[in-house]
Amino acid sequence: MDAAAEGLARAIGARVKQERNGRGWTLDQLASAAGVSRRMLVNVEQGGVNPSVGTLLRLSDALGIGLPALVEPPTPRAAKLTRRGEGAVLWTGDQGGQGVLVAGTEPPDVVELWEWTLAPAERHDSEPHSEGTRELLHIQAGTVTVTVGDEHFELQRSDALTFHGDIAHSYANPASEPARFSLTVFEPRVGAAHRMEAPSA
């Protein structure tokens, strides 16, 4: 990991540990509630790994705080400004593409704003998000093939697509030029399933 990724991993780890301790949960309790291994959770809390977006989503949902809260410090101000280059890089492709979370709201109804770039032939596969999640994608440059379940959509510059994010989906760049798109994710009732009762020991 480079210095920026290491700093982000440490910040995420500290926030996960803070939220877990604040609930009085053990490592095993949070791991069970999030559906991740205890070893992975330990590595996340120690800042030793750059966890996948899927892992972060499972942890944030189990904690009931939403993904944006894991990657940025809490702020008492009504407005949160993110300057160019300050977003959280949560996915990096083999060829240099990136998925950057640039803004987000607090739970229970979380909205995330992402900036994505895909190098030629790069692809990002996303596991299903929580029930009711919707995604809105807008192409800024290049060509992107979006697969949602069994459906495939080839999008060009200025095209937009709205789809259900609670089924498996992917974004791919089939062209020889880089692609760039903005992505808004709406995830309602974040953590509702886990707020009913603390996970058992």
N, C-alpha and C positions, 0 to 999 in steps of 0.2 A: 504494500500500500504506500502511496505517496503521502506527503505531510498533511495535505488537506483531507485525504481519506482517513488517515490515522486520527486526526483531530475530530472528525465527524464520528468515527467509530467510538472514540472515548466519550464524546458527548452523549451519544445514544445509550451507551452502556451505563453511564452515570444516571441518566434519566430513567431507564428501565429499573435499575436497582432502587432509586429513590421512590418510584411509584410502587414497586413491590413491597419495600419495607414500610411504606406509609399505610399499606393495607394489612400489614402483619402476615404476609404470605411467605411461605418457604420457597426455595428454588423449585422443589418438586411440585408444589401447588401451582405455581405460575406455569411451569413447563407443561403440566397436565392440562390446565385450562386453555393454553395457547396451542397445544398439539405439537410442541417442539421437544427435542430431546433435552435432558438436563445438561448434557455436555455443551450443546449449542447455546443454551441460556447462559451458562457460566462464561463461555467465550464472549458472548455479546456483552455481558455486564463488565467483563474485564477489558473491553475495548480491543480484544485481540482478533476480531474478525470483522469483515465488511459484510453484514448479513444481507440476504436477498430481500427484495421488496416483499415477496410473499411471507417471509419470516417476520419482517417488521409489521406487516399488516396483521398477522396472527397475534403478535405480542400486543400491539396497540388495541386490538379489538378485545383481547382478554382483559386488559387493564382498563378498558372503557374510556380511553383518552383520545383516540384518533391518531393517525400517522403523523400529521403535522406537529403534534405536541411532542413526539419523540425526537424530532430533528431540529427543533428550535427552542430557545429558552422561553419560559413564560414571560409575558410582558403585561404590565397593568394598563398600558395605553390602549385607547380605542382603535388606533391605526397602527399597522405594522408595515414598515417600509423595507423592501428587499431590493438592494441595488444590484446592478448587473454584476454577475459573477459571485453573488452571495448565496445563491440557492444551494440546497443540499443535493449533491450528486449521489443518487441511490442506485443507479445502474450504470455500468460501463460495458460496452460491447468489445468484442475481440479486436475490432478494427478502429476503435476510438469513439464510437457513438456513445451518447449519454442520455440518461433519463434524470432530469433535474426537477426536484420539487421546489417551486419558487414561492408558493404561498398556500395558506390553508386556514380553515376556520376551526373553531373548537366544537367538541361534541355537545349534544348528541347527534346532530345532523351535520356531518363533516363534508366540506367541499375542498378538494385539492386542485391546485393549478400547477400543471407540469409543462416543462419545455423539453421536447425530445429531439434528438438528432440520431439518424441511422446512417452509417456508412454503407456503400454498396455491398449487397449480399448479407447485411446484418439482419438479425431477427430477434425479437424479444417475445418470449412466451409467458403469458400471465395465467396463473391458476385462478379459479373463480373467486371473486370477492364475496363479501357477506351479502345475504339476501336483500334484494331491492336496490343494489348498487347500479347506477347508470353512468355511462361515459360519453363525453362529447369531444370529438376529435376534429381539428381543423388544420388542413395542410398549408404550410407556409412556403415550402419549396420541395421540388422533387416528386417522386412517386412512392406511395405507401400502399401495400396490400394488407388489409385488415381481415383477419379470419375470426369469426364469432360463431362458435359451435361448428356447424357444417356449412355456414355461409362464408363467401369470400367477396371482398369489395376492393377494387383497385381505384385508388383515389389520386387525383392530380392536384396541383397547386390551386388553392381556394376552395376545393371540395371540402365538405364536412360530413360527418357521420355521427349519429347518436345510436347507442346500443346498450344492451343490458350487460353489465360487467360481472354478474353473478354466475356466468358460465365461462368455461375456458375460452380464452381469446389470445390473439397474437398480432404483432405489428412487424412487417418485414419490408425491406427495401429491395425490390427486384431489379432496380435500374443500375446504371453505371455511374450515376451522380449521387452525391449525398442528399438525404431527405431531412426535412425539418417540419415538425408539427407541434401544435399546442394541444394539450389534453386536460380536460376538466373532469374530475371524478366526484360524483355525489354518492356518499355512503350514509344512508339514514340509520338512525338508532344505533350508533356505534357502541359496542359493548353491552347492549341491552341484555343479551343472553347471559352475560357473566355478572351483571350487576344484581341479579335476583338473589344470589347467595354466594358467599365466598367458596372457592373450590375446596374440596375435602382434602384432608391430609393423605 
